[in-house]
């Protein structure tokens, strides 16, 4: 899974504050009346500034700096589309509408369209990632060396399982499988694992150490197509089928590259500070000088 930095999170709030501040009509208009007490727009915007103004001002500055850098790096539509597909894949989402719904409900983000999401969130992500990994050695020699040093931990398998409470039940199900029963159907009918039963027992892909020790040991000793004898863990008895295994350099080359990027990349905070140091930031209003971090 790729790292997605929501550095621009809260952008909708920033834009709202900016919009309020731009309404300099000179009239201190009432926006709400409570029990004959008027709440004016000036009071409202003043409270926003006092409580979150400094944080939001710096976010706005960061957003401008990142967007300018995106233009300099020529971040194009194809890159944004690829990043969008990666993001959707990370969260198991296929449709754009599903993504927008998740952003609005799970992340509380007021995103109206996929184009807005790409521009306001994914473009900054690409800028930060490109700058953070600019000095990472991704030569073939470096990748081969990393693979040789870490290949045991890099091995990735895909598997499915049926989890039951009793060993006898597991043995009966194993006998059914040996006689041609469908694994997914048995998992849906009998497995007590709520996270995978409805998916036919599918656990997707994982590396060493992500499962409990007994499960891990059994699964990584198997080859694709093999079905295990019942494996006992604290959760019960598992029947495991390995459906795929990636262990050669050719199979893991993309994973190796991603691991190198994640381990050697600069921290996002360092990248952001470098961008701010390079930017021409001139605070025109002296009362805001102490607010700006740059």
ChimeraX attribute file (.defattr): number of C-alpha atoms within 10 A of each C-alpha:
attribute: neighborCount
match mode: 1-to-1
recipient: residues
	/A:1	10
	/A:2	14
	/A:3	11
	/A:4	17
	/A:5	15
	/A:6	13
	/A:7	18
	/A:8	18
	/A:9	15
	/A:10	16
	/A:11	20
	/A:12	14
	/A:13	14
	/A:14	20
	/A:15	13
	/A:16	12
	/A:17	18
	/A:18	15
	/A:19	11
	/A:20	15
	/A:21	14
	/A:22	9
	/A:23	11
	/A:24	10
	/A:25	7
	/A:26	7
	/A:27	10
	/A:28	12
	/A:29	13
	/A:30	14
	/A:31	12
	/A:32	12
	/A:33	10
	/A:34	7
	/A:35	5
	/A:36	7
	/A:37	9
	/A:38	13
	/A:39	15
	/A:40	16
	/A:41	18
	/A:42	19
	/A:43	15
	/A:44	14
	/A:45	16
	/A:46	13
	/A:47	12
	/A:48	15
	/A:49	16
	/A:50	9
	/A:51	11
	/A:52	13
	/A:53	18
	/A:54	16
	/A:55	14
	/A:56	21
	/A:57	19
	/A:58	16
	/A:59	19
	/A:60	17
	/A:61	16
	/A:62	21
	/A:63	18
	/A:64	14
	/A:65	19
	/A:66	23
	/A:67	17
	/A:68	15
	/A:69	19
	/A:70	19
	/A:71	12
	/A:72	10
	/A:73	13
	/A:74	11
	/A:75	17
	/A:76	11
	/A:77	12
	/A:78	9
	/A:79	15
	/A:80	19
	/A:81	14
	/A:82	11
	/A:83	19
	/A:84	19
	/A:85	15
	/A:86	16
	/A:87	18
	/A:88	16
	/A:89	13
	/A:90	13
	/A:91	11
	/A:92	11
	/A:93	15
	/A:94	11
	/A:95	10
	/A:96	14
	/A:97	12
	/A:98	13
	/A:99	20
	/A:100	18
	/A:101	16
	/A:102	15
	/A:103	16
	/A:104	14
	/A:105	11
	/A:106	9
	/A:107	10
	/A:108	12
	/A:109	18
	/A:110	17
	/A:111	17
	/A:112	12
	/A:113	12
	/A:114	14
	/A:115	13
	/A:116	12
	/A:117	19
	/A:118	18
	/A:119	14
	/A:120	20
	/A:121	20
	/A:122	23
	/A:123	24
	/A:124	27
	/A:125	22
	/A:126	20
	/A:127	21
	/A:128	25
	/A:129	22
	/A:130	16
	/A:131	18
	/A:132	21
	/A:133	19
	/A:134	14
	/A:135	12
	/A:136	16
	/A:137	14
	/A:138	16
	/A:139	10
	/A:140	11
	/A:141	10
	/A:142	14
	/A:143	20
	/A:144	17
	/A:145	13
	/A:146	16
	/A:147	24
	/A:148	11
	/A:149	11
	/A:150	11
	/A:151	17
	/A:152	12
	/A:153	12
	/A:154	22
	/A:155	20
	/A:156	20
	/A:157	22
	/A:158	18
	/A:159	21
	/A:160	25
	/A:161	26
	/A:162	28
	/A:163	27
	/A:164	22
	/A:165	15
	/A:166	13
	/A:167	15
	/A:168	12
	/A:169	15
	/A:170	23
	/A:171	16
	/A:172	11
	/A:173	21
	/A:174	21
	/A:175	12
	/A:176	14
	/A:177	15
	/A:178	11
	/A:179	9
	/A:180	8
	/A:181	13
	/A:182	12
	/A:183	21
	/A:184	19
	/A:185	15
	/A:186	19
	/A:187	25
	/A:188	18
	/A:189	12
	/A:190	17
	/A:191	25
	/A:192	17
	/A:193	18
	/A:194	11
	/A:195	11
	/A:196	19
	/A:197	23
	/A:198	15
	/A:199	15
	/A:200	19
	/A:201	28
	/A:202	20
	/A:203	16
	/A:204	13
	/A:205	16
	/A:206	16
	/A:207	16
	/A:208	17
	/A:209	11
	/A:210	10
	/A:211	12
	/A:212	12
	/A:213	12
	/A:214	13
	/A:215	19
	/A:216	15
	/A:217	14
	/A:218	15
	/A:219	24
	/A:220	15
	/A:221	10
	/A:222	18
	/A:223	14
	/A:224	15
	/A:225	12
	/A:226	13
	/A:227	21
	/A:228	17
	/A:229	15
	/A:230	23
	/A:231	18
	/A:232	17
	/A:233	13
	/A:234	8
	/A:235	12
	/A:236	16
	/A:237	24
	/A:238	26
	/A:239	25
	/A:240	24
	/A:241	23
	/A:242	24
	/A:243	18
	/A:244	15
	/A:245	19
	/A:246	16
	/A:247	16
	/A:248	12
	/A:249	17
	/A:250	10
	/A:251	13
	/A:252	17
	/A:253	16
	/A:254	11
	/A:255	17
	/A:256	23
	/A:257	20
	/A:258	15
	/A:259	17
	/A:260	18
	/A:261	20
	/A:262	17
	/A:263	10
	/A:264	14
	/A:265	18
	/A:266	18
	/A:267	13
	/A:268	15
	/A:269	12
	/A:270	11
	/A:271	19
	/A:272	19
	/A:273	14
	/A:274	13
	/A:275	18
	/A:276	17
	/A:277	12
	/A:278	11
	/A:279	17
	/A:280	10
	/A:281	12
	/A:282	9
	/A:283	12
	/A:284	8
	/A:285	7
	/A:286	8
	/A:287	8
	/A:288	12
	/A:289	12
	/A:290	10
	/A:291	15
	/A:292	15
	/A:293	13
	/A:294	19
